[in-house]
Amino acid sequence: MQLPAFHPPVTDPNARCPVQSSSANLEASYERDAGLLRERAAASVRSKIFTIGTRRSKLAMVQAEAVKASLEELWPDTEVKIIGMTTGGDQNQSKALYLFGADGKSLWTKELEVALLEGQVDAIVHCLKDMPTELPPRCELGAILEREDPSDALVVKDGLDYNSLNEMPDGSVIGTSSVRRVAQLRKHYPKLKFADVRGAVGTRLAKLDDPISPYSALILASAGLLRLGLGSRITAAVTSPVLYHAVGQGALGIEIREGDERTREIIGALECWKTGYSTRAEKAMLHVLEGGCSVPVGCETEIVEIPFECPMGQSATASDPSSPPPSSHPTDRTRHAAKLTLHGSVTSLSGTSSVLASITRNVYSIADAEALGAAVAADLIAGGGRKILQELGKHVKEVGGKELDGKEMPFVGNNLGERSAINTPPPSAVARRGSMGQVLDSEVLLKSPKRTVFKEGEVCLRPEGW
C-alpha cells in the first residue's frame, strides 16, 4: 500500500504510527491527540493574559465571546480579554459596499490588524468571508473554527405572508449589500428589484420592518442570524442552484502575528480541520479569480472523511501518489484524509450569464485543498469565466449621490478592451502554456503574484467601485 507523502519511513514495525487514528472512533482519537498537544503547550501559557481584538458590532462581540469561552475551557490558567474596535466599515454606513472596490475587504480588518502588529492584541476574530484573500505582511491565519450554517437566508418584512422568493410579486424590493447575491438572484428572478442596505443586523432588520421602507425582504447570512439568536426571523434558506454562498461564509477566522509561537499554539487548538480544508479551498479559488477587484463569486463545498488501514497495523490517513508534499501552513499540524467537493460559480453583474465548475478529489492536507480550489478557478476561467470577469470593467451607476441605501443597484457598461480582471501568472508560466485562453495550470495560478492586475503607481482604468 502506498504510504502518504507525509508518512515517515517505516523503520520500527512496533512503533506507534505518528499519523494514527482509531478506525473504531476517529473523533475520540483525534481529541486524544489534540489533548496531548494542548497539555504540552499549557506550560508556556499558564498565568498569561491573552487579548482578542474584534469589531464593536453586536455580532462581532458575540463571536468573540464564543471564542473567549472556548479558549478559557482549553487554557484555564490563561486570562482571556476582549478589546472592541471601530473599523472603517463601521464608520461608513451609507456608501454601498460595492463602491469600495478592491479596498472593500480591508474595511473590516485594517484597524484591527494595526493593533495586532503593534502588540495591542494577540489575535483578531473575523468572519472569514470578510477577510481578504491575502493578509498584510507579518500576519497569518492562525485557525479556522467550525462552520455555522453557510447558507443565505430570506428574511421577509414583518406582516407580509410570503414564504419564498417565488411568491414575491414582480417589482418587490429585496435588500442586500452583496453584489454576489444580486448577480445570482437577478438570473433567477429578473422581475424582482434589488436595493442596497447597510448597517448592523439589527439596523437592517429595523429598516426592513419600517412600514414606510421600500423593502419587502432582505437576504442575510444565516450564520449571523443564528449566532444572534434571531433564527426565528429566517423565512427560508436560499441555497444552490439559485444562490451559492460567499467564500468562507459561516466560518470564523482568527488572525495572528507571523512567528508568534505562543499565540499560534493557543489559537491552533481551535482549528476545525474539516472547515479548514473546505474554506481554504474556497479562498484559493477566490484568490485566483479576484485579482484586486471584488467579483460575484459563489461556492459550495461537501467534505467526507476517509480513513484507511496504515501498513504499520494501525489506522491512519490515506494519500495517493499524486498528492503534493505536506503543507508548511502553521495550522496544518495533523493530517486528515477527506473526499472534498468544491462547486464554484461566476455570475455576470447583470445576472444574464454565469459559469459553474465542480471538482471532487481526495485531499490530505491544506496544500491539497488549496490546489483543488485553484483548479476549480481554472475550470471557471476556461469555461467562459474570463469573459464574465472582464465585465468587472463595467461602471456601477451611482444613483442619488453617495447615499444609496434603499436605492436600486443598476450597472451600465463601458469598453475597457481586453484588460483581464484575474490574477496575472508569472511571465514564465505564460510562456509555458501560451495565452490565458488555454488550459490553466492551477498550481502556477495559486502561486501567482498577488494583486498584480495593476502595476505599482498605475491608475485603475475602472471608475470608483469596479
DOVODO-843210 format. One record per residue (C-alpha): residue number from 1; residue in one letter; x, y, z. Coordinates in steps of 0.05 Angstrom, whole numbers, always signed. Example, Ala and Ser with C-alpha at 12.3 -4.5 7.8 and 13.67 -1.06 7.14 Angstrom:
2
     i   aa       c1       c2       c3
     1    A     +246      -90     +156
     2    S     +273      -21     +143
//
This chain:
466
     i   aa       c1       c2       c3
     1    M       +0       +0       +0
     2    Q      +25      +70      -18
     3    L      +45     +109      +44
     4    P      +21     +181      +50
     5    A      +71     +234      +28
     6    F      +76     +259      +99
     7    H      +86     +189     +130
     8    P     +156     +177     +159
     9    P     +196     +116     +136
    10    V     +175      +51     +170
    11    T     +238      +32     +208
    12    D     +207       +1     +270
    13    P     +146      -43     +258
    14    N     +128      -39     +332
    15    A     +129      +37     +336
    16    R      +65      +77     +343
    17    C      +43     +106     +277
    18    P      +52     +182     +283
    19    V       -9     +195     +240
    20    Q      -53     +142     +271
    21    S     -126     +148     +288
    22    S     -172      +94     +315
    23    S     -217      +68     +260
    24    A     -268      +49     +313
    25    N     -274     +120     +339
    26    L     -240     +172     +296
    27    E     -265     +233     +333
    28    A     -243     +205     +401
    29    S     -173     +191     +376
    30    Y     -167     +260     +345
    31    E     -189     +291     +410
    32    R     -139     +249     +449
    33    D      -81     +270     +405
    34    A     -103     +343     +406
    35    G     -107     +338     +482
    36    L      -34     +316     +485
    37    L      -14     +376     +444
    38    R      -53     +422     +490
    39    E      -20     +392     +551
    40    R      +49     +403     +523
    41    A      +34     +475     +506
    42    A       -2     +491     +571
    43    A      +63     +503     +609
    44    S      +82     +560     +563
    45    V      +17     +598     +572
    46    R       +0     +590     +646
    47    S      -16     +654     +683
    48    K      -13     +694     +619
    49    I      -62     +746     +593
    50    F      -87     +734     +523
    51    T     -122     +791     +487
    52    I     -172     +783     +430
    53    G     -188     +841     +383
    54    T     -254     +847     +346
    55    R     -303     +898     +318
    56    R     -351     +931     +366
    57    S     -414     +908     +330
    58    K     -461     +863     +369
    59    L     -449     +804     +323
    60    A     -373     +812     +326
    61    M     -374     +815     +402
    62    V     -419     +753     +406
    63    Q     -370     +716     +362
    64    A     -310     +739     +403
    65    E     -345     +718     +468
    66    A     -354     +648     +439
    67    V     -280     +645     +422
    68    K     -263     +670     +491
    69    A     -305     +616     +524
    70    S     -271     +562     +482
    71    L     -202     +588     +499
    72    E     -218     +592     +573
    73    E     -241     +519     +571
    74    L     -178     +497     +535
    75    W     -129     +542     +573
    76    P     -160     +550     +643
    77    D      -97     +584     +671
    78    T      -98     +639     +618
    79    E     -138     +703     +627
    80    V     -173     +720     +562
    81    K     -194     +792     +548
    82    I     -233     +824     +491
    83    I     -219     +892     +461
    84    G     -272     +920     +413
    85    M     -252     +969     +359
    86    T     -287    +1010     +306
    87    T     -266     +996     +234
    88    G     -273    +1036     +170
    89    G     -333     +993     +150
    90    D     -367    +1010     +216
    91    Q     -354    +1085     +207
    92    N     -382    +1089     +136
    93    Q     -452    +1061     +138
    94    S     -481    +1099      +78
    95    K     -435    +1084      +20
    96    A     -453    +1019      -16
    97    L     -402     +964       -4
    98    Y     -391     +951      -78
    99    L     -368    +1023      -86
   100    F     -307    +1009      -44
   101    G     -279     +964      -98
   102    A     -213     +929      -82
   103    D     -210     +962      -14
   104    G     -277     +933       +8
   105    K     -250     +873      +45
   106    S     -200     +913      +87
   107    L     -257     +957     +112
   108    W     -269     +907     +167
   109    T     -197     +889     +184
   110    K     -147     +945     +175
   111    E     -153     +979     +243
   112    L     -153     +912     +278
   113    E      -90     +890     +240
   114    V      -54     +953     +261
   115    A      -70     +937     +334
   116    L      -46     +865     +323
   117    L      +21     +885     +293
   118    E      +31     +938     +347
   119    G      +20     +885     +402
   120    Q      -44     +915     +430
   121    V      -79     +849     +417
   122    D      -54     +777     +409
   123    A     -106     +754     +358
   124    I     -165     +780     +318
   125    V     -231     +746     +308
   126    H     -261     +756     +239
   127    C     -319     +730     +198
   128    L     -277     +691     +149
   129    K     -317     +718      +90
   130    D     -296     +789     +109
   131    M     -222     +772     +107
   132    P     -181     +789      +45
   133    T     -152     +731       +6
   134    E      -83     +758      +23
   135    L      -63     +784      +92
   136    P      -16     +841     +107
   137    P      +58     +826     +117
   138    R      +73     +793     +185
   139    C       +2     +769     +193
   140    E      -24     +698     +184
   141    L      -88     +658     +192
   142    G      -79     +621     +258
   143    A     -142     +579     +257
   144    I     -210     +569     +225
   145    L     -266     +549     +272
   146    E     -322     +501     +259
   147    R     -371     +528     +209
   148    E     -442     +551     +225
   149    D     -496     +544     +171
   150    P     -463     +577     +110
   151    S     -528     +590      +72
   152    D     -560     +656      +55
   153    A     -628     +670      +87
   154    L     -691     +704      +62
   155    V     -720     +749     +116
   156    V     -789     +775      +98
   157    K     -816     +841     +124
   158    D     -856     +834     +188
   159    G     -930     +829     +170
   160    L     -920     +801     +100
   161    D     -940     +729      +87
   162    Y     -891     +709      +33
   163    N     -852     +645      +46
   164    S     -803     +645      -11
   165    L     -775     +689      -67
   166    N     -820     +651     -115
   167    E     -881     +682      -80
   168    M     -856     +754      -85
   169    P     -895     +798     -133
   170    D     -859     +829     -192
   171    G     -824     +893     -172
   172    S     -814     +872      -99
   173    V     -752     +904      -69
   174    I     -701     +857      -39
   175    G     -648     +889       +5
   176    T     -576     +866       +4
   177    S     -506     +898       +4
   178    S     -476     +839      -35
   179    V     -463     +842     -109
   180    R     -455     +766     -108
   181    R     -526     +757      -84
   182    V     -554     +809     -132
   183    A     -519     +778     -192
   184    Q     -543     +707     -178
   185    L     -613     +727     -157
   186    R     -623     +771     -219
   187    K     -610     +709     -260
   188    H     -668     +671     -228
   189    Y     -714     +729     -210
   190    P     -706     +782     -264
   191    K     -771     +816     -245
   192    L     -751     +830     -173
   193    K     -713     +894     -155
   194    F     -651     +895     -112
   195    A     -632     +954      -68
   196    D     -572     +966      -24
   197    V     -580     +963      +51
   198    R     -525     +977     +102
   199    G     -516     +973     +177
   200    A     -511     +920     +231
   201    V     -560     +862     +230
   202    G     -607     +896     +279
   203    T     -605     +961     +240
   204    R     -621     +925     +175
   205    L     -679     +888     +206
   206    A     -706     +954     +233
   207    K     -702     +984     +163
   208    L     -737     +924     +134
   209    D     -795     +926     +184
   210    D     -805    +1002     +179
   211    P     -875    +1008     +148
   212    I     -851    +1063     +100
   213    S     -787    +1028      +78
   214    P     -784    +1002       +6
   215    Y     -760     +933      +25
   216    S     -804     +871      +21
   217    A     -748     +826      +45
   218    L     -674     +822      +59
   219    I     -622     +770      +42
   220    L     -575     +759     +101
   221    A     -525     +706     +123
   222    S     -559     +652     +163
   223    A     -498     +645     +208
   224    G     -503     +716     +235
   225    L     -577     +710     +250
   226    L     -566     +644     +286
   227    R     -508     +670     +328
   228    L     -550     +729     +349
   229    G     -609     +685     +369
   230    L     -650     +711     +311
   231    G     -661     +646     +276
   232    S     -736     +657     +281
   233    R     -730     +714     +230
   234    I     -706     +666     +176
   235    T     -764     +656     +128
   236    A     -727     +607      +83
   237    A     -657     +587      +65
   238    V     -636     +609       -5
   239    T     -586     +557      -29
   240    S     -556     +528      -93
   241    P     -571     +524     -150
   242    V     -607     +591     -140
   243    L     -555     +623      -94
   244    Y     -484     +598      -80
   245    H     -458     +626      -15
   246    A     -397     +670       -5
   247    V     -327     +643       +3
   248    G     -316     +628      +77
   249    Q     -388     +645      +96
   250    G     -409     +617     +164
   251    A     -337     +606     +189
   252    L     -295     +647     +237
   253    G     -221     +660     +222
   254    I     -171     +681     +275
   255    E     -113     +724     +250
   256    I      -47     +725     +288
   257    R      +23     +753     +282
   258    E      +71     +713     +240
   259    G     +123     +678     +282
   260    D      +84     +686     +348
   261    E      +91     +614     +372
   262    R      +54     +624     +437
   263    T       -7     +652     +402
   264    R       -2     +600     +347
   265    E       -5     +544     +398
   266    I      -63     +575     +436
   267    I     -105     +592     +375
   268    G      -86     +529     +337
   269    A     -124     +487     +387
   270    L     -189     +516     +360
   271    E     -177     +494     +288
   272    C     -233     +452     +256
   273    W     -197     +413     +201
   274    K     -259     +399     +160
   275    T     -278     +472     +158
   276    G     -205     +489     +147
   277    Y     -200     +445      +86
   278    S     -266     +469      +57
   279    T     -256     +543      +67
   280    R     -183     +544      +46
   281    A     -204     +511      -20
   282    E     -256     +565      -28
   283    K     -207     +621      -12
   284    A     -155     +593      -61
   285    M     -208     +593     -115
   286    L     -226     +665     -100
   287    H     -153     +687      -98
   288    V     -142     +662     -169
   289    L     -206     +696     -193
   290    E     -203     +760     -153
   291    G     -142     +798     -179
   292    G     -152     +861     -137
   293    C     -225     +877     -151
   294    S     -285     +843     -119
   295    V     -322     +793     -162
   296    P     -391     +759     -157
   297    V     -364     +690     -140
   298    G     -404     +638     -103
   299    C     -387     +569      -77
   300    E     -409     +507      -40
   301    T     -368     +450      -10
   302    E     -380     +380      +14
   303    I     -329     +341      +54
   304    V     -329     +269      +78
   305    E     -273     +239     +119
   306    I     -235     +179      +91
   307    P     -200     +130     +140
   308    F     -154      +74     +117
   309    E     -111      +20     +149
   310    C      -39      +40     +158
   311    P      +13      -12     +135
   312    M      +42       -7     +206
   313    G      -21      -42     +231
   314    Q      -57      +20     +255
   315    S     -107      +66     +223
   316    A      -81     +129     +191
   317    T      -98     +180     +138
   318    A      -92     +158      +66
   319    S      -58     +191       +7
   320    D      -46     +176      -65
   321    P      +19     +181     -104
   322    S       -2     +246     -136
   323    S      -12     +282      -70
   324    P      +34     +342      -63
   325    P      +84     +348       -6
   326    P      +58     +366      +63
   327    S      +35     +438      +71
   328    S      +80     +485     +111
   329    H      +19     +522     +136
   330    P      +25     +533     +211
   331    T      -44     +504     +226
   332    D      -31     +441     +185
   333    R       -4     +403     +246
   334    T      -44     +339     +238
   335    R      -62     +300     +176
   336    H     -132     +280     +155
   337    A     -158     +249      +91
   338    A     -224     +271      +61
   339    K     -264     +270       -3
   340    L     -274     +343      -17
   341    T     -321     +372      -70
   342    L     -320     +446      -88
   343    H     -372     +478     -131
   344    G     -355     +548     -157
   345    S     -396     +599     -195
   346    V     -381     +664     -230
   347    T     -441     +706     -250
   348    S     -445     +769     -292
   349    L     -465     +832     -255
   350    S     -530     +834     -296
   351    G     -545     +761     -279
   352    T     -552     +745     -353
   353    S     -494     +696     -357
   354    S     -457     +650     -310
   355    V     -407     +594     -307
   356    L     -406     +535     -259
   357    A     -350     +487     -244
   358    S     -343     +429     -195
   359    I     -285     +383     -177
   360    T     -283     +325     -127
   361    R     -216     +300     -102
   362    N     -187     +263      -43
   363    V     -147     +314       -3
   364    Y      -96     +301      +51
   365    S      -70     +369      +72
   366    I      -84     +443      +67
   367    A      -39     +445       +6
   368    D      -84     +394      -28
   369    A     -147     +434      -11
   370    E     -117     +498      -38
   371    A      -95     +463     -102
   372    L     -167     +439     -111
   373    G     -192     +510     -103
   374    A     -143     +536     -155
   375    A     -164     +480     -203
   376    V     -237     +499     -197
   377    A     -219     +571     -212
   378    A     -180     +548     -274
   379    D     -241     +510     -298
   380    L     -286     +570     -287
   381    I     -239     +613     -329
   382    A     -232     +561     -383
   383    G     -307     +552     -385
   384    G     -322     +624     -401
   385    G     -310     +658     -335
   386    R     -256     +702     -365
   387    K     -307     +739     -407
   388    I     -352     +749     -346
   389    L     -293     +773     -304
   390    Q     -277     +825     -357
   391    E     -347     +852     -343
   392    L     -318     +879     -279
   393    G     -295     +937     -322
   394    K     -367     +959     -325
   395    H     -387    +1021     -286
   396    V     -431    +1019     -225
   397    K     -480    +1075     -238
   398    E     -485    +1116     -175
   399    V     -558    +1136     -161
   400    G     -574    +1194     -116
   401    G     -503    +1212      -97
   402    K     -463    +1175      -44
   403    E     -525    +1155       -4
   404    L     -550    +1092      -38
   405    D     -586    +1059      +20
   406    G     -654    +1036       -5
   407    K     -639    +1053      -78
   408    E     -633    +1003     -135
   409    M     -565     +977     -156
   410    P     -561     +984     -232
   411    F     -500     +972     -276
   412    V     -481    +1006     -341
   413    G     -424     +983     -385
   414    N     -363    +1013     -416
   415    N     -310     +983     -460
   416    L     -243     +971     -428
   417    G     -218     +924     -482
   418    E     -184     +860     -463
   419    R     -157     +881     -395
   420    S     -165     +819     -352
   421    A     -192     +820     -280
   422    I     -158     +756     -258
   423    N      -92     +746     -223
   424    T      -36     +750     -274
   425    P      +10     +690     -274
   426    P      +86     +700     -277
   427    P     +113     +711     -348
   428    S     +148     +644     -345
   429    A      +82     +609     -334
   430    V      +50     +646     -393
   431    A     +109     +626     -437
   432    R     +100     +553     -418
   433    R      +26     +549     -433
   434    G      +13     +606     -481
   435    S      -47     +652     -476
   436    M      -98     +654     -420
   437    G     -148     +621     -464
   438    Q     -111     +555     -460
   439    V     -115     +504     -404
   440    L      -93     +536     -339
   441    D      -43     +507     -291
   442    S      -76     +512     -223
   443    E      -12     +506     -183
   444    V      +21     +562     -223
   445    L      -41     +605     -214
   446    L      -42     +592     -140
   447    K      +30     +615     -134
   448    S      +20     +675     -179
   449    P      +37     +746     -155
   450    K      -19     +776     -113
   451    R      -58     +837     -135
   452    T      -17     +846     -198
   453    V      -73     +869     -245
   454    F      -44     +939     -240
   455    K      +29     +956     -232
   456    E      +52     +999     -174
   457    G      +33    +1072     -187
   458    E      -13    +1054     -245
   459    V      -83    +1084     -241
   460    C     -141    +1035     -246
   461    L     -180    +1048     -310
   462    R     -244    +1029     -276
   463    P     -285    +1083     -241
   464    E     -297    +1081     -167
   465    G     -329    +1015     -149
   466    W     -301     +969     -203
//
